């Protein structure tokens, strides 16, 4: 199942607060990925904080993105559902 990301907010400690097209709000922890290519290129807060929602997922400058399925499957619900 493909669930598009419609908005993203970066949070301290390399967390992403995500809103999905189905209305769910979920939190994704990027820390485990930051030592792996290509995400090691967003390991600096100044770059990490430039995340934006585009094409149904989260993207960063330099053509770095992450699969929306990963964002959904490896995130936890938060806030009002």
C-alpha positions in Angstrom: 0.0 0.0 0.0 1.4 3.4 -1.0 0.6 6.2 1.5 1.7 9.7 0.5 3.4 12.1 2.8 1.6 15.5 2.6 3.6 17.4 5.2 6.7 17.1 7.3 8.2 19.0 10.2 11.7 18.4 11.5 12.1 18.0 15.2 15.1 17.8 17.6 17.2 14.7 17.6 16.6 14.0 13.9 12.9 13.2 14.2 10.3 13.8 11.5 6.7 14.6 12.2 4.8 13.4 9.2 1.2 13.8 8.0 0.0 11.2 5.5 -2.7 11.5 2.9 -4.9 9.1 4.9 -5.0 11.7 7.8 -2.6 9.9 10.1 0.2 11.8 11.9 3.3 9.7 12.7 6.8 10.3 14.0 9.8 8.8 12.3 13.3 8.6 13.9 16.0 9.2 11.3 18.9 8.5 13.6 19.4 4.8 12.7 19.8 5.8 9.0 22.2 8.8 9.4 25.3 6.6 9.2 24.1 5.0 5.9 24.5 6.4 2.4 22.8 8.6 1.1 21.3 9.8 4.4 24.7 10.4 5.9 24.6 13.6 3.8 21.7 15.0 5.9 23.3 14.2 9.3 24.0 17.9 10.0 21.0 19.7 11.6 21.3 22.6 9.1 20.7 20.2 6.2 18.3 17.8 8.0 16.1 20.8 8.7 15.7 21.5 5.0 13.4 18.5 4.6 10.2 19.0 2.7 7.3 17.0 1.4 7.3 16.5 -2.3 6.2 13.7 -4.7 4.4 12.0 -1.8 7.6 11.5 0.3 10.2 13.5 2.2 13.1 15.0 0.2 16.2 17.0 0.9 18.5 19.0 -1.3 20.9 16.9 -3.4 18.1 14.5 -4.6 18.0 12.6 -1.3 14.7 11.0 -0.3 13.3 8.1 1.5 10.5 5.7 0.5 7.1 6.7 1.9 6.5 3.0 2.8 9.6 3.1 5.0 8.4 6.3 6.6 5.0 4.8 7.4 6.1 1.3 8.4 8.9 2.4 10.7 7.1 5.4 12.3 4.8 5.6 15.4 1.5 7.4 15.7 1.4 10.6 17.6 -1.1 13.4 18.3 -4.8 13.3 17.5 -5.7 10.6 15.0 
